Amino acid sequence: MGGVRCGLVHRYQPHSSLSDRGECKLFLYTTRKNHVYDPSKSENVIIISVPRIVRDFYKAMKNFLGDRSKDDELIKKAKRRFQRFFQVKVL
């Protein structure tokens, strides 16, 4: 992540001197179905499928919310974290 920030701040592009030297990973985004990582082609490029990551996020949240209803301590922890993250009061 530091490489992207450096590139955007200093070069106005996502590449940085870190990425030029191969010292960080480049995360690219696509609307295609699957993530792509092929170290035989490039060890430093990871292509993230936006539709898949969104789907995976919703699936994980659904599983978490189902699991938390069975555990009082997890419910308390989740409410505290949701309040901080979303800046709302969780009932």
C-alpha positions as CSV (number, residue, x, y, z in Angstrom):
1,M,0.0,0.0,0.0
2,G,2.9,2.4,0.8
3,G,4.1,2.1,-2.8
4,V,0.7,3.2,-4.2
5,R,0.5,6.2,-1.8
6,C,4.0,7.3,-2.6
7,G,3.3,7.0,-6.3
8,L,0.1,9.0,-6.1
9,V,1.6,11.7,-3.9
10,H,4.9,12.1,-5.8
11,R,4.3,10.9,-9.3
12,Y,0.5,11.3,-9.8
13,Q,0.3,7.6,-10.8
14,P,0.0,4.3,-8.9
15,H,3.6,3.3,-9.6
16,S,6.3,4.3,-7.2
17,S,10.1,3.8,-6.9
18,L,9.2,0.8,-4.7
19,S,7.1,-0.8,-7.4
20,D,9.7,0.0,-10.1
21,R,12.3,-1.9,-8.0
22,G,9.8,-4.8,-7.4
23,E,9.8,-4.2,-3.7
24,C,6.0,-4.1,-3.3
25,K,3.0,-5.7,-4.9
26,L,0.8,-3.9,-7.4
27,F,-2.9,-4.4,-6.8
28,L,-5.0,-3.9,-10.0
29,Y,-8.7,-4.1,-10.2
30,T,-11.0,-5.7,-12.8
31,T,-14.7,-6.3,-13.4
32,R,-13.9,-9.8,-14.6
33,K,-15.2,-12.8,-12.6
34,N,-12.0,-14.0,-10.8
35,H,-8.9,-12.7,-9.1
36,V,-5.7,-13.3,-10.9
37,Y,-2.3,-14.1,-9.5
38,D,0.3,-15.9,-11.6
39,P,3.8,-15.7,-10.1
40,S,5.2,-17.4,-13.2
41,K,4.2,-14.2,-15.1
42,S,4.8,-11.7,-12.3
43,E,5.3,-12.1,-8.6
44,N,4.4,-8.5,-7.9
45,V,1.0,-8.1,-9.7
46,I,-2.2,-9.2,-8.2
47,I,-5.5,-8.5,-10.0
48,I,-8.5,-8.2,-7.8
49,S,-12.0,-9.0,-9.1
50,V,-14.3,-6.3,-7.8
51,P,-17.5,-8.3,-8.2
52,R,-15.9,-11.3,-6.5
53,I,-14.5,-9.3,-3.6
54,V,-17.9,-7.6,-3.0
55,R,-19.6,-11.0,-3.2
56,D,-17.1,-12.5,-0.8
57,F,-17.5,-9.6,1.6
58,Y,-21.3,-10.0,1.7
59,K,-20.9,-13.8,2.2
60,A,-18.5,-13.3,5.1
61,M,-20.7,-10.7,6.7
62,K,-23.8,-13.0,6.4
63,N,-21.8,-15.9,8.0
64,F,-20.5,-13.6,10.7
65,L,-23.9,-12.2,11.6
66,G,-25.3,-15.7,11.7
67,D,-22.6,-16.9,14.0
68,R,-22.7,-13.9,16.3
69,S,-26.3,-14.4,17.2
70,K,-25.2,-17.5,19.1
71,D,-22.5,-15.9,21.2
72,D,-23.2,-13.1,23.7
73,E,-19.6,-12.0,24.0
74,L,-19.3,-11.8,20.2
75,I,-22.5,-9.8,20.0
76,K,-21.1,-7.2,22.5
77,K,-17.7,-7.0,20.6
78,A,-19.5,-6.7,17.2
79,K,-21.7,-3.8,18.5
80,R,-18.7,-1.9,19.8
81,R,-16.8,-2.3,16.5
82,F,-19.8,-1.5,14.3
83,Q,-20.4,1.7,16.4
84,R,-16.8,2.8,15.9
85,F,-16.6,1.8,12.2
86,F,-20.0,3.2,11.1
87,Q,-20.2,6.0,13.7
88,V,-23.8,4.9,14.6
89,K,-25.5,3.5,17.6
90,V,-26.2,-0.2,17.2
91,L,-29.5,-1.4,18.9
